[in-house]
Amino acid sequence: MSATAAVWDRPKVTPKDLLKLPKDRRCELVNGKLVGKTMATTAVPVAGEVFGLLRQYVKERDLGLVLMTDASYRCFPGEPDKMRKPDVSFIRRERITLGLWEPGHIRMRPDLVVEVVSPHDEVSDVGRRIQDYLRAGVPLIWVVHPEPRHVYVYRPGGRGETLGEQDELTGEPVLPGLRLAVREIFVPLERYAQVSAQQALSEPKE
């Protein structure tokens, strides 16, 4: 039996067990159970665009770390058997410690979480992720919906805010001064649509 199968077949999985899984197996841990987390083809380039825009802003100002989907967090009070993997996350430089680099899962909460929703994601599952991060004290959460092209913004103690393509994302209170046009993070979808249209036109008609 492979290490992957052995982990999946266990009645209760621990965060330590997760380290035995291949890196290409994206999953989270909720109440001792593995929950698969795959991204749709529309979500992957959007997540990459958000990562690139954030990384450029953060790197130019030496503000901290922007991490992709491989970063796993165990930062949920009273829930040692819970592990989440946001699509993009950010940790401020002044909060980074040597322990962050130890093998395993990150034990501190991120300062910014970005989740890019895929068509197959259940609304209830997305809601639970948001609530988990808010309870952990994450100060800023962006939930990106490629279709429709909206971004939902959450901050502790406040109501969620809905932004459309004509609006602007800000990094307050985590990344003061950051301003991103919402339409900018959906640029990869425009490129994909253009390529698809060109291919359709070039295909020979029967």
Contacts in CASP RR format, 6 or more apart in sequence:
PFRMAT RR
TARGET T0000
AUTHOR 0000-0000-0000
METHOD contacts of the structure
MODEL  1
MSATAAVWDRPKVTPKDLLKLPKDRRCELVNGKLVGKTMATTAVPVAGEV
FGLLRQYVKERDLGLVLMTDASYRCFPGEPDKMRKPDVSFIRRERITLGL
WEPGHIRMRPDLVVEVVSPHDEVSDVGRRIQDYLRAGVPLIWVVHPEPRH
VYVYRPGGRGETLGEQDELTGEPVLPGLRLAVREIFVPLERYAQVSAQQA
LSEPKE
1 9 0 8 1.000
3 20 0 8 1.000
3 21 0 8 1.000
4 20 0 8 1.000
4 21 0 8 1.000
4 22 0 8 1.000
4 25 0 8 1.000
6 20 0 8 1.000
7 13 0 8 1.000
7 17 0 8 1.000
7 18 0 8 1.000
7 20 0 8 1.000
7 21 0 8 1.000
7 34 0 8 1.000
8 34 0 8 1.000
10 17 0 8 1.000
12 32 0 8 1.000
12 33 0 8 1.000
12 81 0 8 1.000
13 29 0 8 1.000
13 32 0 8 1.000
13 33 0 8 1.000
13 34 0 8 1.000
13 81 0 8 1.000
14 32 0 8 1.000
14 81 0 8 1.000
15 29 0 8 1.000
15 74 0 8 1.000
15 80 0 8 1.000
15 81 0 8 1.000
15 83 0 8 1.000
15 104 0 8 1.000
15 105 0 8 1.000
18 27 0 8 1.000
18 29 0 8 1.000
18 34 0 8 1.000
18 72 0 8 1.000
18 83 0 8 1.000
18 105 0 8 1.000
19 103 0 8 1.000
19 104 0 8 1.000
21 27 0 8 1.000
23 70 0 8 1.000
26 36 0 8 1.000
26 37 0 8 1.000
26 38 0 8 1.000
26 39 0 8 1.000
26 69 0 8 1.000
26 85 0 8 1.000
27 34 0 8 1.000
27 35 0 8 1.000
27 36 0 8 1.000
27 37 0 8 1.000
27 85 0 8 1.000
28 34 0 8 1.000
28 35 0 8 1.000
28 36 0 8 1.000
28 37 0 8 1.000
28 72 0 8 1.000
28 83 0 8 1.000
28 84 0 8 1.000
28 85 0 8 1.000
29 35 0 8 1.000
29 81 0 8 1.000
29 82 0 8 1.000
29 83 0 8 1.000
30 82 0 8 1.000
30 128 0 8 1.000
31 79 0 8 1.000
31 81 0 8 1.000
31 82 0 8 1.000
32 81 0 8 1.000
32 82 0 8 1.000
35 125 0 8 1.000
37 85 0 8 1.000
38 118 0 8 1.000
38 120 0 8 1.000
39 47 0 8 1.000
39 69 0 8 1.000
39 87 0 8 1.000
39 116 0 8 1.000
39 118 0 8 1.000
40 118 0 8 1.000
40 119 0 8 1.000
40 120 0 8 1.000
40 146 0 8 1.000
42 118 0 8 1.000
42 119 0 8 1.000
42 146 0 8 1.000
42 147 0 8 1.000
42 189 0 8 1.000
42 192 0 8 1.000
43 87 0 8 1.000
43 116 0 8 1.000
43 117 0 8 1.000
43 118 0 8 1.000
43 146 0 8 1.000
45 188 0 8 1.000
45 189 0 8 1.000
45 192 0 8 1.000
46 116 0 8 1.000
46 144 0 8 1.000
46 146 0 8 1.000
46 185 0 8 1.000
46 186 0 8 1.000
46 188 0 8 1.000
46 189 0 8 1.000
47 68 0 8 1.000
47 69 0 8 1.000
47 87 0 8 1.000
47 88 0 8 1.000
47 114 0 8 1.000
47 116 0 8 1.000
47 144 0 8 1.000
48 68 0 8 1.000
48 88 0 8 1.000
48 188 0 8 1.000
49 184 0 8 1.000
49 185 0 8 1.000
49 186 0 8 1.000
49 187 0 8 1.000
49 188 0 8 1.000
50 87 0 8 1.000
50 88 0 8 1.000
50 114 0 8 1.000
50 116 0 8 1.000
50 142 0 8 1.000
50 144 0 8 1.000
50 185 0 8 1.000
51 66 0 8 1.000
51 68 0 8 1.000
51 88 0 8 1.000
52 66 0 8 1.000
53 180 0 8 1.000
53 184 0 8 1.000
53 185 0 8 1.000
54 66 0 8 1.000
54 88 0 8 1.000
54 90 0 8 1.000
54 112 0 8 1.000
54 114 0 8 1.000
54 175 0 8 1.000
54 178 0 8 1.000
55 66 0 8 1.000
57 63 0 8 1.000
57 175 0 8 1.000
57 178 0 8 1.000
58 64 0 8 1.000
58 65 0 8 1.000
58 66 0 8 1.000
58 90 0 8 1.000
58 175 0 8 1.000
59 66 0 8 1.000
62 93 0 8 1.000
63 92 0 8 1.000
63 93 0 8 1.000
63 175 0 8 1.000
64 90 0 8 1.000
64 91 0 8 1.000
64 92 0 8 1.000
64 93 0 8 1.000
64 96 0 8 1.000
65 90 0 8 1.000
65 91 0 8 1.000
65 93 0 8 1.000
65 96 0 8 1.000
66 88 0 8 1.000
66 89 0 8 1.000
66 90 0 8 1.000
67 88 0 8 1.000
67 89 0 8 1.000
67 90 0 8 1.000
67 91 0 8 1.000
67 110 0 8 1.000
68 87 0 8 1.000
68 88 0 8 1.000
69 85 0 8 1.000
69 86 0 8 1.000
69 87 0 8 1.000
69 88 0 8 1.000
70 85 0 8 1.000
71 85 0 8 1.000
71 86 0 8 1.000
71 89 0 8 1.000
71 106 0 8 1.000
71 110 0 8 1.000
72 83 0 8 1.000
72 84 0 8 1.000
72 85 0 8 1.000
72 104 0 8 1.000
72 105 0 8 1.000
72 106 0 8 1.000
73 83 0 8 1.000
73 84 0 8 1.000
73 85 0 8 1.000
73 86 0 8 1.000
73 89 0 8 1.000
73 105 0 8 1.000
73 106 0 8 1.000
73 107 0 8 1.000
73 108 0 8 1.000
73 109 0 8 1.000
73 110 0 8 1.000
73 136 0 8 1.000
74 80 0 8 1.000
74 82 0 8 1.000
74 83 0 8 1.000
74 105 0 8 1.000
74 106 0 8 1.000
74 107 0 8 1.000
75 106 0 8 1.000
75 107 0 8 1.000
75 108 0 8 1.000
75 109 0 8 1.000
75 110 0 8 1.000
75 136 0 8 1.000
76 82 0 8 1.000
76 84 0 8 1.000
76 132 0 8 1.000
76 135 0 8 1.000
76 136 0 8 1.000
77 135 0 8 1.000
77 136 0 8 1.000
82 132 0 8 1.000
83 105 0 8 1.000
84 129 0 8 1.000
84 132 0 8 1.000
84 133 0 8 1.000
86 110 0 8 1.000
86 113 0 8 1.000
86 114 0 8 1.000
86 115 0 8 1.000
86 133 0 8 1.000
87 114 0 8 1.000
87 115 0 8 1.000
87 116 0 8 1.000
88 112 0 8 1.000
88 113 0 8 1.000
88 114 0 8 1.000
88 116 0 8 1.000
89 110 0 8 1.000
89 112 0 8 1.000
89 113 0 8 1.000
89 114 0 8 1.000
90 110 0 8 1.000
90 111 0 8 1.000
90 112 0 8 1.000
90 174 0 8 1.000
90 175 0 8 1.000
91 100 0 8 1.000
91 106 0 8 1.000
91 108 0 8 1.000
91 110 0 8 1.000
91 111 0 8 1.000
92 111 0 8 1.000
92 174 0 8 1.000
95 108 0 8 1.000
95 111 0 8 1.000
97 108 0 8 1.000
99 107 0 8 1.000
100 106 0 8 1.000
100 108 0 8 1.000
109 133 0 8 1.000
109 136 0 8 1.000
109 137 0 8 1.000
109 138 0 8 1.000
110 138 0 8 1.000
111 138 0 8 1.000
111 139 0 8 1.000
111 140 0 8 1.000
111 174 0 8 1.000
112 138 0 8 1.000
112 139 0 8 1.000
112 140 0 8 1.000
112 141 0 8 1.000
112 142 0 8 1.000
112 171 0 8 1.000
112 174 0 8 1.000
112 175 0 8 1.000
113 133 0 8 1.000
113 138 0 8 1.000
113 140 0 8 1.000
113 141 0 8 1.000
113 142 0 8 1.000
114 141 0 8 1.000
114 142 0 8 1.000
114 143 0 8 1.000
114 144 0 8 1.000
115 126 0 8 1.000
115 129 0 8 1.000
115 130 0 8 1.000
115 141 0 8 1.000
115 142 0 8 1.000
115 143 0 8 1.000
115 144 0 8 1.000
116 144 0 8 1.000
116 146 0 8 1.000
117 126 0 8 1.000
117 143 0 8 1.000
117 144 0 8 1.000
117 145 0 8 1.000
117 146 0 8 1.000
119 147 0 8 1.000
126 143 0 8 1.000
130 141 0 8 1.000
130 143 0 8 1.000
130 154 0 8 1.000
133 141 0 8 1.000
133 154 0 8 1.000
134 141 0 8 1.000
134 154 0 8 1.000
134 156 0 8 1.000
134 157 0 8 1.000
137 156 0 8 1.000
138 156 0 8 1.000
139 155 0 8 1.000
139 156 0 8 1.000
139 173 0 8 1.000
139 174 0 8 1.000
140 153 0 8 1.000
140 154 0 8 1.000
140 155 0 8 1.000
140 171 0 8 1.000
140 172 0 8 1.000
140 173 0 8 1.000
140 174 0 8 1.000
141 153 0 8 1.000
141 154 0 8 1.000
141 155 0 8 1.000
142 151 0 8 1.000
142 152 0 8 1.000
142 153 0 8 1.000
142 169 0 8 1.000
143 151 0 8 1.000
143 152 0 8 1.000
143 153 0 8 1.000
143 154 0 8 1.000
144 150 0 8 1.000
144 151 0 8 1.000
144 185 0 8 1.000
145 151 0 8 1.000
145 152 0 8 1.000
146 186 0 8 1.000
146 189 0 8 1.000
149 164 0 8 1.000
149 165 0 8 1.000
149 182 0 8 1.000
149 183 0 8 1.000
149 186 0 8 1.000
149 189 0 8 1.000
150 162 0 8 1.000
150 163 0 8 1.000
150 164 0 8 1.000
150 182 0 8 1.000
151 162 0 8 1.000
151 163 0 8 1.000
151 164 0 8 1.000
151 167 0 8 1.000
151 169 0 8 1.000
151 182 0 8 1.000
151 185 0 8 1.000
152 160 0 8 1.000
152 161 0 8 1.000
152 162 0 8 1.000
152 163 0 8 1.000
153 160 0 8 1.000
153 161 0 8 1.000
153 162 0 8 1.000
153 163 0 8 1.000
153 169 0 8 1.000
154 160 0 8 1.000
154 161 0 8 1.000
155 173 0 8 1.000
163 169 0 8 1.000
163 182 0 8 1.000
164 182 0 8 1.000
165 182 0 8 1.000
165 183 0 8 1.000
165 186 0 8 1.000
166 182 0 8 1.000
166 183 0 8 1.000
167 181 0 8 1.000
167 182 0 8 1.000
168 179 0 8 1.000
168 180 0 8 1.000
168 181 0 8 1.000
168 182 0 8 1.000
169 178 0 8 1.000
169 179 0 8 1.000
169 180 0 8 1.000
169 181 0 8 1.000
169 182 0 8 1.000
169 185 0 8 1.000
170 177 0 8 1.000
170 178 0 8 1.000
170 179 0 8 1.000
170 180 0 8 1.000
171 177 0 8 1.000
171 178 0 8 1.000
171 179 0 8 1.000
END
